Amino acid sequence: MIKDKTQKIGLVIICLLFVLASCKKIIDRDIIQSPTAANAFRAPSDINHGLAGAYNMLRTFLPDQVFLFGDIQADNFNKAKNVGSRMETDLQRRAGVNDLIQAGAGNWNGYYTTISQCNLILEKIPTISGYTAGEKERYLGEARFLRALSYFYLVRLYGGVPLIMKSVDISNVGRSTQEEIFKAISDDLDAAISNLEVSYSNADRAVRADKGAAKAIKAHLMGWMHKYDECEKLCNEVITSGKYSLVRDSTALLNIFVGKSPEGIFELDFDSKNNELQKNKMYNRTLGRPWYKDQSDGGGGTDEYVLGFTPAVRAVLFPKGVRDIRRDVWFIKSTWDSEILYFGKYRTLKAQGDTTSQNINESNLIITRLSDIILLRAEALDALNRPGEAMTELNKIRERAKRPNYTGGGILADTILLERRKELMGEGQYFFDLVRTRKMAKLHSKIKQADWYEKGAWLLPISSSIIAASNYVITQNEFWK
């Protein structure tokens, strides 16, 4: 066992972390348990194992990150009663650094652990021979995709962050600018698009990065940078590729989140057969009885302690008298208040149906799917002053939901944003949507100041332990000083 090498900025650098969940879809033989940087990579199969470790690292922390900061922070959910964990109120009120840190903000080590793994793989790939045709390129593409995805979350959560492009760097590293991070992400995604496979077998479909996944994430990057012409082009390439299709059967809508559906583009795989189950805030704070009866949530397993919608939010999302099959399939009525809806996209159980433990869920975490990219293209088309085409894309999603077509009236951009909120709730999109479209002050309950974007009110604070460990080369985000 080698000694862990740590950066003074508080980033835990782990050469390989193969002892996590198995991710068997991309593993050819038994995983090396305790490799060193020197001996771990001797053959192409070892690179494959290293990539399995990188996917696994994301799976250990990203579900909570996506849910907490993409949905809870965006006021998408409220507690049914004002009891239980403070996690939701701390994130939503954004009253101070300590509240946000307690709610899970400020610690970016999971991202940098994944980035370090990808850096190590990228350094080792050229030193190995014996690849089959296209294998080397695919591995390069996957590593650069996963590194780009990690930095894309980091820059949207914290702004400028340290740009680490080597597997081991023991020097103090300051924060690069957001523009420098965007450039690195774009370069990685371009390389990924060039090198990745067009598609995989059913076993690896959507859970292993391919060209479509890289194009979808780059489309989001271009949208974030308001380069809507490039965003629209990439979205259209994904939509017209012939690889993806919307699930039309309303009885199968829940299967989207079981995973590998026809509209899945990239998702993190959870499979009970491979013991890929987790207890985390994303799943366990949105489900109550009968899905689990574990009392460790502070609520005795009753749905009164689970996150749901207030009647006011429900009226905005699903007004009475307007049909929307998503309301009936993806949401669940409370057993104690029929006006409250609970979020139920992720309510699949592991095979043996164990409801005595909170380690019950095997739904995949959706990073991006076809409906996301269709609505992102609608947003881009509207920004490019092509409203007719934007409405066509918007109505693809409304038609699937059995909602009336949008024919005009109101603000088209707001209508698209509301549709994204309904369609992608629980998938970590809405807070980022509010920032990207600059509609935070209009639609968020707490971030209201006119200069919220310029002042960085949307960014998370950085943990004081990370700042101190960097010998104060890392500085706190200005808004939280």
N, C-alpha and C positions, 0 to 999 in steps of 0.2 A: 504494500500500500504506500503510495507516495504521499508526501506532505502536500496539503492544499496550498496553492499559491494565491495570495489575495492582493488585490489592489488597495492602495491606501484610500482610494475614494469609496471604499466600503463595498465594492463589487466582489462577490464571492465567485472566484473562478474555479470551475470544476472541469477537469479535462473531459471526463466522460461520466455520465450518470445513467448506467444501463440497468441499475437495480430497481428502477421504477416499474410501472406497469408495462406489460410485455410488448405491445404494438406488433403483434406477430405477423401482421400483413406484409411487413417489409423486412422480415428477419429470415435468413436462410438456414441458420444453425444456432446452437446454443450461444447465448450472449456471454461475452467476456465479462467477468464479474468485477475485477479490480485492475483495469489496465492503466498503464502510464502513457504519457504522451510519446515516449520513445518506443514502446513495444506494442501499442494498441493497433497500429495501422501497418499491416504487412501485406495485405491482399485486398482486392476490391470488396470482398465480403465484409471486411472490417469497416470500410467506409460506410457500407450499408447499415451496419450495426450502429455506427456513430450517428447517422441520420435518425435511426430509430430512437436513440437517446434524445436527440434534439426535439423530435415530435413529442416524446414523453415529457420532457421538461415543460413545454408549453401546456400540456394537459394538466400538470399539477397545480398551476396557478392562474392560467388565463380565464377559466370559467368564472371565477369570482371577480376578477378584474373587469371583464366584459360586463357582467351583470351590475356590479356595484357602480361603476363609473359611467357606463353607457346608458343604464336604465334607472337605477335608484337615484343617482345624482340628477337625472333629468325630470324628476317628479312623475315618473311613469307609474309608480306604485306607492301606496300608503298602507300603513298598518290598519287592520280592521278595527282594532281597539288600541288605545294609547297605553299599551303595556308591553312587556317583553323587552327584547334587545333594543339598544339605542342606535344600532347600526343605521337604520333608515333615516331617523331624524337628524343624526349627526351629519350625514352626507347631504341631506336636503337643505338644511338651514345654512350650511357653510359659514358658521359663525366665527370660526377661528381655527388656527393650525392644529391645536390639540384635539378638537372635535373630529377633524378630518383624519388625522393620524390614527385616532382610536377606531375610526370606521374603516381603516384599511389603506388609506392613502399614504404617500410619502416614501414607500419602499419599492425601489425599482430593481432589486437584486435578481428576481426571477427572470426578467427580460435580459439582463446582462449575463446571467448564467447561460441562457440559450444562445446569446450572441457569441460568447466565448467558445461554446461548443462548435458553432458554425465556423468561426474563425479558424479553429484548430483543424476542422475537416478540410477547409479550403487550402490550408497550408500543406496538409498531408497528401491530398489527392495527386498533385504532380509528382510525388516521390514514389508512387506505386505503379507497377506495370501489370499487364494481364487483363485489362478491361475487355469486355465484349463490345461489339459495335454499339456506339451510342451511350454506353454505360457511364463513362467518365463525364461526358457532357451532362447527362441527367443528374448525376450526383452534384456537380458544380451548380447546376440550376436550382436544385432543391436547397442546398446550403445557402445560396444567395437569396432565395425567396424567403426562407425562414428568418434570415438576418434582417431583410427588408421589412418583413411583417412586424418583427419585434421593435425595430426603430420607428415604424409608423405609429404603433401604439404609444411609444415613449414620447415622441414629439407632440402628439395630440394631447397627452396628459400633462407633460411638464414643460413644453416649449423646447428651448435649446438644452441639449443634454451632452454628456461626454461622448465623443465619437471614437469608439474603440474598434480598430480594424485588425488587431493582432490577438492571438489566443492568450498571450501572457504579456502584460505590461505593468511593471511594478511602480512606475512613476506616477506622480500626482497629475491627473488629467482634468483640465477645466472644461467648462461647457462650450461646445461649439454653437454657432448660431442655428436658428431654425432653417435658414436657407442652406447651410452646409449639410444639415441632416437630410433635408429634402433631396439635395443633389446625390447624396450617397444612396438613399432609398431608390431614387429613379435609376441610377446606374445599376444597382443590384437587380432591380426588376427587369430592366432591359436585357441584362445577361440571362436572367431566368427565362424570359420569353424566348430568347434565342436558343437556349440549351435544353429546355424541358420537353418532355414527351407531349404529344397532342392529347393522349388519353392512356388509361391503364385498364387492366382487367377489372371485372366487377369487384373483386376483393379489395382493390386499392382505389376504387373510384371515389373521387371527392375527398378522400382522406390522405392522399399523397399529392403534393403540389404538381400541377401540370401547367401547360401554356394558358389555359383558360383561367386558372386561379391567379397566375401572375398578371394577366391582363386586367382581371377584375380589380385586384388590389391597386394596380397602377391607375386604373380609371378613378378609384377613390382618391388616390394621391393627387391626380390632376384636378379633380373637383375641389379638393381641400385648398389647392393653390389657385383656384378660380381660373384655371386654364381649361375652360369648358369645351373649346373646340377639340382638344386632345381627349378630354374625358368622354365626349360624345362618340368620337371615333372608336375608342377602345370598347366602350359599352356595346356599340353596334357590332363590333367584331365578335364579342362574346355571344350576343343574342342570336346572330345569324350563323354561328359556327355549326349549327345542327347537333351539337352535343347535349344541349339542355332543353327541357320542355317543362311547362307548368303542370303541376298535378291538378287535374280537372275534377276527379272524383272526390266529392265532399267527404265521403266516408274514409278516404285515404289521406286527408290533409294532415292528420296527426303523424302519419308515417314519414313525413318530411323530417321530423325531428328524431325519429328512430335512426335515420341516417341513410346516406347513399341513394336518395330519391332522384328522380329524373331532373329535378331543378337544383340539386346540390352542386356547388362549384368548389368550395373548400370548407371543410369542417374537421373538428377534432373528434376522433373516434372513441367511443365508449362501448364495450362489448362484455356482457357478463360472462361469456364463455372463456374470455381471456382474463377474467377477474379485473376488468377495467371499470370499477365502480368507485364513486366518490361521495363523501359527505361534504357538502359545501353550501355556501349561502345561496347560490343561484337556485339550486333545486329545493333545498329544505326550507327556505323562507317563502316559497311560493306554493307549497303543497301542505295540506293538513290531512285529517282523516278523510277517507280510509287508507290513504297512501302510506302513512307511517304512524306508529303509536308510541314512538320513543319520546319520553318526557324531557330529554335533555335540552330541548329548545326553550324551556321555561314555560311552555304552555300546555303541558300534558298531552300534546298531540292534537289539541283541538284547533279547528280552523279559525277560531277567534284571534289567534296569535299570528296568523299568516298574512303575508302581504296581499293586498287586493286593490280595488279601485273604490274611491269614494263615489257616491251617486253623481256628484258634479262632473267628475272625470268620465264616468260612464256615459253621461248625457252628451259629452263632446264626441267620444269615440263611437258609441253605438246608440244613437238616439232611438227612442221608442217609435215603433211603427215603420222603421226602415230595415229591410231585410239585410242581413250580413251573416253568411254562414260561418265566418271566422269566430263570431261571438259564440256560436253554438258548439263549435268543435274545439277551439283553442282556449276557451274560458269556461269556468265552472261556477254555478250559483252557490253562494254560501248557504249552509244548512240552517243558519240562525238569522240571516237577513237576506231576503231574496233580491234586494236592491244592490247587493255587493257581488261583484264578480271576482273570482280568483283566476290567476294565470295558470293554465294547464298544459302548455305546449310540451313540457318536459315531465309528463307524468307516467312514462313507461317504467315498468319495474324489471328487476333482474329476473332470470328465468324461474327461480323457485318461488317468486312472489313473496319475499320476506318483508312484511310490513312492521316488524318489531325493531328494525334498525333503520337509521337514516342513510345508510350506505345502500340505497335502493335504486339509484337511477342509472340507466344505460342509454339515455338519449344522447345523440351527438350534439356537440356545441357547434352551431352554425356560424361560421365567420362571414361567408357570403354565399348567396344563392341567386337564382335567376331573377326572382321578383325584386330583389335588392337592386340588381343591375338595370332592370327595366325601368324602375322608378328613378334611379340615378340618371339614366339617359333622359327621362322626361324632364328632370330638373335642368340638365345641361341644355336640352333643346329650348326650354323656356328662356334660359339665360341668353341663348343665342338668337332670341327673337324668332323662334320657329314654333309658335304656340299650337298650330294644328297638329304637327307631328308629336309634340309633347302630350297633347290630349289623347292621341292614339295610344301612346305607351301607357299613360295613366289608366286608360280604360281597359287595357289588357288585364290589369290587376283587379279593377272594380268588377269586371265581368266574371272573373274567376270567383270572386266573393259573392256573386249574385246581387250586386248593388247596381243601382241605376247608373248609366253612363254619365260622365260629366260633359256638359254641353256648353258651359260658360257660366259667367256670373262670379262675383267675388274676385279674389286674387288667385290666379292659377298657381303661382309658386307656393302659396299657403296651402292650397288644396293638395298639391303633391306632397308637401311636408306632412300634412295630416294623414295622408294615405300611407306614407312611410311609417309613421308612428303606429298606426293600426296593424299594418302588415308585418312589421319587423320588431314588434314589442318583445322584450326579453332576449333579443339577439344583439344587444349592446350597440345600437346605432343612434338612438334619438339624441343623446346629449351631443355627440359629434355632429349630427345633422344641424342642431341649433347653432353650434359654433360656425360650421362651414357656411351656412346660409345667412349668418349674422342676424338671426332672429331671436337670440337669447333674451334680450331685454323685453321683447314683445311677448314671449311665451313662457319664460321661466318664472317661478314664483319668487325667487330670491335675488337673482342676478339682474338688477334693474337699471343700474347706472348707465348713462348714455355712452360713456367711454369704456364699457366693460371689456371690449376686445383689446383695445390699445393698452389698458392697464393690466391685462392678464388676469382678470377676475375669474376667468373660466379655467385657468390652470390649477393644478394641485400643488400644495406645498411639498417641499422635499424634507425628508426626515432629518432631524438634527444630528442623528448618529452618522448619517452619510456625510453631512457637511463637516462634522468634526473629524471624521476619519480621513477626510481629504486634506487635512491641515488648512481648512477653510479656503481651498482653491475652488471648491464647489460653493456657490453662493445661493441663497434662498431666492425663490421667485419674488419679484419686487412687490407684488400685491400682498404677500404674506409676511413681509418684514415688519 
